[in-house]
Amino acid sequence: MTQKLTKETFREKIFDFEQNQDWNFQGERPAIVDFYADWCGPCKMIAPILEELSEEYQGSVDIYKVDTDAEQELAGIFDIQSIPAMLFIPLGEQPRMSVGALPKENISQAIKEILKVERP
């Protein structure tokens, strides 16, 4: 199941941007952060896909959601200009941003290539 993040939980689970200038991922597993808004049609299209993937990759990839309307500071820090936007966070490497509604196959491919996690 995807987890919704606030600024506070983002700082705990992903990256404490107030304490660190350089990227320092806090998580134990690779992660995806979906930046979305409730009014965004493409965001609504990928929401069930992310739910499916969170079940398929449970225990190997964490999937989070950030409501850009409620968490404008987080959206600003990551310079989110257009949604949906997904931040793919591998362990020990820099994260990569993808903008737009990706089909499930493309997200699965990014999990394999960027996060280096094979389908269970």
Backbone bond lengths (Angstrom), bond angles and torsions (degrees), N, CA, C in turn:
res aa  C-N    CA-C-N  psi(-1)  N-CA   C-N-CA  omega(-1)  CA-C   N-CA-C  phi
1 M - - - 1.450 - - 1.537 109.66 -
2 T 1.324 115.64 136.87 1.460 118.99 178.68 1.526 109.56 -71.88
3 Q 1.322 116.01 150.97 1.464 121.24 -179.91 1.521 109.43 -116.35
4 K 1.323 116.02 134.72 1.457 120.78 177.98 1.527 108.84 -82.25
5 L 1.327 116.10 136.79 1.461 120.57 179.78 1.521 111.58 -112.15
6 T 1.327 114.92 141.57 1.456 121.96 168.60 1.527 106.69 -103.11
7 K 1.302 116.83 177.21 1.465 119.86 177.06 1.532 109.83 -55.97
8 E 1.339 116.31 -43.73 1.470 120.63 -176.81 1.527 111.19 -65.88
9 T 1.335 117.51 -47.92 1.470 119.13 -178.23 1.527 110.71 -70.86
10 F 1.342 117.65 -29.80 1.462 120.71 175.01 1.528 109.46 -61.45
11 R 1.335 116.52 -44.88 1.467 120.51 -179.63 1.529 111.17 -63.62
12 E 1.324 117.91 -33.37 1.469 121.41 179.67 1.523 112.20 -76.66
13 K 1.341 117.16 -44.43 1.461 120.92 -169.15 1.524 113.98 -96.42
14 I 1.338 117.50 -25.29 1.462 119.58 -173.88 1.524 111.26 -114.64
15 F 1.328 116.79 -66.94 1.455 120.19 -172.31 1.527 109.27 -159.22
16 D 1.328 116.04 125.57 1.461 120.41 177.57 1.528 108.54 -88.59
17 F 1.333 115.21 86.99 1.464 121.77 -176.04 1.515 112.88 -70.11
18 E 1.331 117.56 -15.00 1.466 119.50 178.37 1.532 111.30 -82.29
19 Q 1.342 116.82 -23.49 1.458 121.12 -179.05 1.528 113.36 -101.33
20 N 1.326 117.02 -23.88 1.466 120.54 -174.09 1.519 111.71 -124.53
21 Q 1.320 115.27 136.55 1.464 120.49 172.99 1.525 109.61 -83.36
22 D 1.330 116.08 -42.34 1.458 121.53 -177.72 1.514 110.39 -89.35
23 W 1.325 115.35 146.75 1.461 120.99 -179.45 1.518 110.59 -55.61
24 N 1.326 116.23 129.67 1.455 122.18 179.15 1.531 107.19 -146.49
25 F 1.327 115.89 90.54 1.458 121.49 -176.22 1.519 110.64 -66.72
26 Q 1.344 116.23 131.09 1.466 122.54 -176.97 1.537 113.32 -89.48
27 G 1.344 116.72 -14.50 1.464 119.65 -171.73 1.512 114.16 -76.10
28 E 1.331 114.56 163.84 1.466 121.83 178.61 1.517 111.48 -95.75
29 R 1.333 116.94 -20.36 1.462 122.66 -179.44 1.522 109.01 -126.89
30 P 1.341 117.74 156.84 1.467 119.37 172.62 1.533 108.75 -55.16
31 A 1.333 115.88 154.11 1.469 118.99 -174.58 1.522 111.35 -143.44
32 I 1.327 113.61 160.26 1.467 122.09 170.72 1.521 105.74 -125.32
33 V 1.343 115.81 133.48 1.458 120.59 173.62 1.525 106.62 -115.06
34 D 1.330 115.93 119.23 1.462 122.87 179.35 1.527 108.13 -96.34
35 F 1.328 116.55 115.71 1.462 121.76 174.52 1.521 106.84 -91.25
36 Y 1.345 117.22 121.34 1.460 121.56 -172.31 1.524 110.27 -144.29
37 A 1.344 116.14 175.30 1.460 122.53 169.28 1.527 107.77 -142.31
38 D 1.323 116.07 150.60 1.470 120.42 -176.79 1.526 112.63 -62.84
39 W 1.320 118.24 -29.26 1.467 121.99 -177.53 1.530 113.23 -83.92
40 C 1.329 117.66 -5.83 1.470 122.47 -172.71 1.531 111.01 -85.99
41 G 1.346 116.22 115.16 1.463 121.10 -179.37 1.524 113.84 -59.07
42 P 1.355 118.65 -52.21 1.465 119.47 178.72 1.536 112.78 -59.84
43 C 1.339 116.60 -32.14 1.475 119.71 177.62 1.525 110.09 -63.58
44 K 1.343 115.78 -40.28 1.466 120.09 179.24 1.531 110.77 -66.53
45 M 1.341 116.40 -30.18 1.471 119.57 179.47 1.528 111.40 -69.68
46 I 1.331 117.84 -37.82 1.471 118.25 -176.90 1.528 113.17 -88.29
47 A 1.339 117.90 -13.19 1.478 120.16 -179.14 1.524 112.43 -55.27
48 P 1.369 119.84 -49.11 1.470 118.16 179.18 1.528 113.06 -66.25
49 I 1.328 116.86 -30.00 1.476 120.43 177.63 1.528 109.12 -64.67
50 L 1.330 116.48 -44.35 1.473 119.73 179.71 1.524 111.22 -65.85
51 E 1.343 116.89 -35.18 1.472 119.98 176.24 1.532 109.83 -62.68
52 E 1.352 116.66 -45.52 1.472 120.70 178.46 1.525 110.60 -59.07
53 L 1.345 115.53 -47.27 1.468 119.51 -178.12 1.527 111.33 -65.08
54 S 1.333 116.99 -34.52 1.468 118.50 179.62 1.522 110.49 -65.34
55 E 1.335 116.80 -31.74 1.467 119.94 176.18 1.530 110.70 -75.74
56 E 1.350 116.30 -43.23 1.469 120.02 -178.54 1.533 111.75 -63.53
57 Y 1.321 116.27 -36.94 1.475 120.75 -175.89 1.532 112.04 -104.87
58 Q 1.326 116.69 19.11 1.464 120.42 -178.50 1.522 110.24 -55.49
59 G 1.331 116.18 130.35 1.452 121.03 -179.69 1.516 113.70 89.84
60 S 1.362 117.26 -11.87 1.464 118.35 178.07 1.537 113.36 -122.96
61 V 1.338 117.81 -23.15 1.469 121.84 175.60 1.523 108.01 -139.39
62 D 1.322 116.71 132.53 1.468 121.19 174.65 1.522 108.61 -96.03
63 I 1.332 116.67 134.74 1.465 120.72 179.00 1.525 108.58 -119.37
64 Y 1.338 114.28 124.03 1.457 121.99 -177.11 1.522 110.24 -119.70
65 K 1.340 115.56 159.29 1.457 121.52 176.91 1.520 108.97 -127.94
66 V 1.349 115.48 141.05 1.463 121.50 175.71 1.523 107.56 -125.87
67 D 1.336 116.18 119.79 1.462 122.19 176.79 1.529 107.60 -77.86
68 T 1.338 116.33 110.92 1.468 120.07 -174.00 1.525 112.54 -68.00
69 D 1.339 118.12 -23.15 1.467 119.94 176.30 1.525 110.40 -72.89
70 A 1.336 116.32 -43.68 1.463 120.66 -178.30 1.524 111.93 -77.07
71 E 1.331 117.20 -29.65 1.471 122.26 -174.88 1.532 109.86 -119.76
72 Q 1.332 115.79 62.24 1.466 120.28 -176.15 1.528 112.54 -63.98
73 E 1.326 116.98 -31.22 1.469 119.40 179.09 1.533 110.61 -63.99
74 L 1.333 116.71 -44.09 1.472 120.08 177.91 1.526 110.77 -62.68
75 A 1.326 116.47 -43.40 1.467 119.92 179.05 1.527 109.79 -60.46
76 G 1.327 116.68 -38.55 1.461 120.87 179.72 1.519 112.33 -68.34
77 I 1.316 117.32 -41.07 1.465 121.40 -179.41 1.530 110.25 -59.99
78 F 1.339 116.46 -38.36 1.464 120.32 -179.67 1.530 112.05 -94.77
79 D 1.329 116.52 10.01 1.465 122.54 175.43 1.533 111.30 52.63
80 I 1.333 115.50 47.36 1.465 120.50 179.55 1.527 108.12 -75.45
81 Q 1.327 116.28 111.61 1.462 122.20 179.36 1.523 110.82 -100.12
82 S 1.322 115.98 -26.81 1.446 120.72 -174.14 1.521 107.99 -145.21
83 I 1.327 115.90 141.66 1.461 120.70 -179.17 1.519 109.03 -123.94
84 P 1.317 119.29 155.99 1.465 125.55 -0.09 1.527 111.99 -71.10
85 A 1.323 113.87 149.37 1.462 121.34 174.19 1.519 106.66 -133.30
86 M 1.326 116.14 135.20 1.464 120.16 -179.44 1.513 110.18 -120.68
87 L 1.322 114.63 130.43 1.455 122.09 176.67 1.529 106.99 -99.62
88 F 1.340 115.76 115.65 1.466 121.39 177.84 1.519 107.66 -95.13
89 I 1.343 116.31 121.81 1.466 121.25 -172.95 1.526 110.38 -118.32
90 P 1.345 117.17 99.90 1.466 119.22 174.40 1.531 109.76 -78.67
91 L 1.320 116.55 163.47 1.466 120.29 175.34 1.530 108.77 -76.95
92 G 1.325 116.90 132.28 1.458 121.31 173.04 1.512 115.69 73.79
93 E 1.328 118.40 10.62 1.460 121.44 178.78 1.519 109.69 -135.84
94 Q 1.320 115.63 168.72 1.457 120.38 177.53 1.530 110.05 -71.25
95 P 1.330 116.62 144.10 1.464 119.65 177.71 1.528 110.90 -72.57
96 R 1.329 115.69 161.19 1.467 120.96 177.32 1.524 109.56 -129.36
97 M 1.317 115.24 136.72 1.467 121.34 -178.56 1.523 109.82 -98.01
98 S 1.318 115.52 140.10 1.457 122.32 174.10 1.526 107.06 -127.72
99 V 1.337 116.59 131.76 1.456 120.45 -178.14 1.518 109.46 -112.15
100 G 1.322 115.09 138.45 1.463 120.94 177.93 1.514 111.30 108.82
101 A 1.330 114.59 162.89 1.461 120.97 -179.54 1.526 108.93 -80.64
102 L 1.302 116.23 108.69 1.462 121.00 -179.94 1.530 110.04 -91.36
103 P 1.340 117.23 143.37 1.465 118.50 172.55 1.533 110.66 -68.67
104 K 1.310 115.31 161.22 1.468 120.78 -176.94 1.525 111.78 -54.45
105 E 1.339 117.43 -40.67 1.468 120.38 -178.02 1.537 110.56 -60.27
106 N 1.336 116.15 -40.63 1.466 119.99 -178.56 1.533 111.41 -68.84
107 I 1.323 116.33 -38.30 1.469 119.26 178.06 1.525 109.05 -66.92
108 S 1.342 117.21 -42.01 1.471 121.10 177.44 1.523 110.70 -60.98
109 Q 1.327 116.27 -39.73 1.465 120.74 179.11 1.535 110.02 -65.60
110 A 1.336 117.28 -40.57 1.462 120.74 178.04 1.528 110.80 -65.33
111 I 1.329 116.54 -37.02 1.469 119.79 177.04 1.530 109.11 -61.11
112 K 1.322 116.30 -41.33 1.467 120.34 -179.54 1.531 111.28 -71.30
113 E 1.345 117.62 -46.82 1.462 120.85 -172.04 1.527 113.72 -84.12
114 I 1.342 117.31 -41.28 1.472 119.20 -177.09 1.526 110.66 -88.79
115 L 1.340 115.85 -46.28 1.475 119.41 -176.89 1.529 111.91 -85.16
116 K 1.337 116.03 -13.81 1.476 122.37 178.80 1.527 111.70 59.29
117 V 1.342 114.80 43.73 1.459 121.27 178.15 1.529 107.91 -120.50
118 E 1.318 115.85 124.38 1.461 120.72 178.85 1.541 108.83 -81.65
119 R 1.314 114.89 151.48 1.472 120.08 177.11 1.528 108.45 -61.18
120 P 1.321 116.61 130.48 1.479 119.81 -178.01 1.519 112.57 -63.19
